[in-house]
Amino acid sequence: MTAPRLEIRNIVKSYGGRRVVDDVSIKVMPGQVTCLLGPSGCGKSSTLRIIAGVEMQDSGTIFVDGDLVCDTQYRVPPEERSIGLMFQDFALFPHLSVADNVGFGLQGGARKNRNRIGELLEKVGMSRFINSYPHELSGGEQQRIALARALAPKPKIMLMDEPFSGLDDRLRDDIRDETLAVLKEEGAGVLLVTHEPGEAMRMADQIALMRGGKVVQYGAPYHIYNAPADKEAASFFSDINVIRGTVQGALTDTPFGQFLAPGVPDGTEVDIVIRPQHLKIDFDRAGRGPNPTPSDGTPARGLVQRARFMGSESLVEFKMDFDGSVLRALVPSVFLPKEGTPLWIMIRRDRCFVFAR
């Protein structure tokens, strides 16, 4: 069985009595991209610095290819851990050419190094800039050079801390895809830190969602998105609507009908969470009142408060008759009803999440 490229077990780190990394355990397999995802201050970058050897954990262990590199007594120096680093600040040496920047950390003969530099510059599409200097390059070009430099010593693990945040939006997706392809080809295990859910979903094979120093959910992007651990996890990936209810007999009554709440004790107050794209406006019933069928569920009426065209879809906000709350629906294409228009809304039960409050 293949050993993980990187494995951290039960890492803990405190500053001033406050735990910023709290019992974090993660595995990264060869060629796999794992993302540490969460809001600012959740412990992502601190975890990365501990793995890199820049900071020391209070407890826990770190392994590379199954070999111990750090616990609270034994510590392999950062430069000997076979770890590459990429940050949002590309940190290229301004006085060195592209070739010299890429080859800066290489050891061995000049001919061998030239071959490795040439190979990497070709992979990142920068061969023609081999004799250029960083100030002559765009941000995207500098990012490609930073990637080549980090990969030059053939690290087993690549640590990336918000490496694309300094790039323009239009360029960012292309650079991310190109970077991912090169990293996969090199076979390094990648640990990427980001606060952007879209970036994590686009790049990661596995996501570790962090909050308050802890990993609150760990798994494939599809699982994290479609089976969130709690309301906060659901809201981190997209806007949400919340409908409140109380459980009786493993069911929760709402204006949209009953929802299952298996295993939740009677009397427990719950939040029923649904994303705006899973609200359905019943155009056939508009203005005529409800006439539900079993497949439809129960519709509820709301008055349009605001409608905005978002490009490929429209966002419509409703003030609901049943409690005055505001629900938001995403509707494909252009749909801009006037303020005050009454419409009937249904929700997809299979896309709802029920969380105890």
C-alpha positions, 0 to 999 in steps of 0.5 A, a space after each residue: 500500500 502506497 504511503 501518503 506523501 504527507 501525513 500530519 497527526 494530531 497537530 496542536 499549536 497555541 499562541 498566548 494560551 489560544 489554540 490556533 491549530 487544534 488536533 489537525 490530522 491530514 493525509 496527502 497522497 502522491 499526485 493529490 491536491 488537498 485544500 485547507 479551506 476556511 476563513 481568515 484566522 482559522 489556522 490554515 497558514 499556521 498549519 502550513 508553516 508547521 509542516 514547512 518547519 518554519 514553526 514548531 508544533 506543541 504536539 503531534 507528528 509529521 511524516 513524509 513518505 512514511 518517515 518521521 520528519 518532526 515531533 516534539 523532540 525530533 526535527 528535520 530542518 526545513 531545507 531537508 524535508 523535500 518540501 516546495 513552497 509557493 506563496 501569494 508573494 512570488 518572491 523572485 530575486 529581482 537581480 537574477 534572470 529567469 534561468 537563475 531564479 529557477 535554478 537557485 536551489 539546485 545542486 549538482 553539475 551545470 549541465 544537469 541543472 540546465 536540463 532541469 531548468 529547460 524542462 521546467 520552463 517548457 512545462 510552464 510555457 516560459 522557455 522564451 523568457 529564459 534570459 529575462 528578469 522578473 521586472 520584465 514579466 507580467 504577474 501571471 508570468 512571474 507566477 509560472 516562474 515561481 512554480 518552476 523554481 519551487 518544482 526544480 529540486 523535485 520536492 515530494 510535497 508542494 505547499 501553496 499559500 494563496 498562490 493565485 490571489 494576486 492575479 487578475 480574475 480573468 487570468 486566475 482560472 487559466 493559471 490555476 489549471 496550468 499549475 494543477 496540470 504541471 503539479 499532477 505531472 510532477 507527482 508531488 503531493 500538494 497542500 493548498 491553502 485558500 479562503 475561496 470555496 470556488 478555488 478549492 472546488 476547482 483544484 482539490 481532490 480533497 478538502 479539509 474545511 477549517 474553523 477555529 483551528 479545527 478541521 470541521 469536515 474532510 472529504 471530496 469536494 462533491 461530498 463537502 458541498 452536498 453533505 455539509 456537516 453543519 449550517 456554517 459549512 453549507 453557508 461557506 460554499 454559497 448563499 443559503 436560505 434558512 427556514 426554522 421549525 420544531 421536531 415532533 415525531 422525527 418530522 418538522 412542520 413548515 409552510 412547505 410541508 413536513 421534513 424528515 429529521 431522523 434521530 432528532 429528539 422531539 421539541 428540538 428547534 431546527 434550521 432547514 437550509 436550502 440554497 437559492 438555486 434549489 427554490 422553484 417558482 411555480 409559474 403555472 400556479 402564479 396568481 391562482 393559489 396553491 394546488 399541490 401534487 405529491 411530487 410538488 410538495 407544498 407551495 408557499 406564497 411570497 411577494 417579490 421584494 427585489 429582482 436582479 439580473 446576474 448574467 446567466 441567471 436572475 436573483 429574486 428575493 421574496 418576503 414570505 407570507 407565513 412569517 415575513 422572512 426573506 427567501 432568495 431564489 436563483 432563476 435561469 436566464 432573465 426573470 425580473 418580476 415587479 416589486 410586490 408581485 405575488 408568486 408561489 414557491 416550492 423547494 426541493 426536499 432532496 436538496 434540503 439540510 436539517 440541522 439542530 439549532 
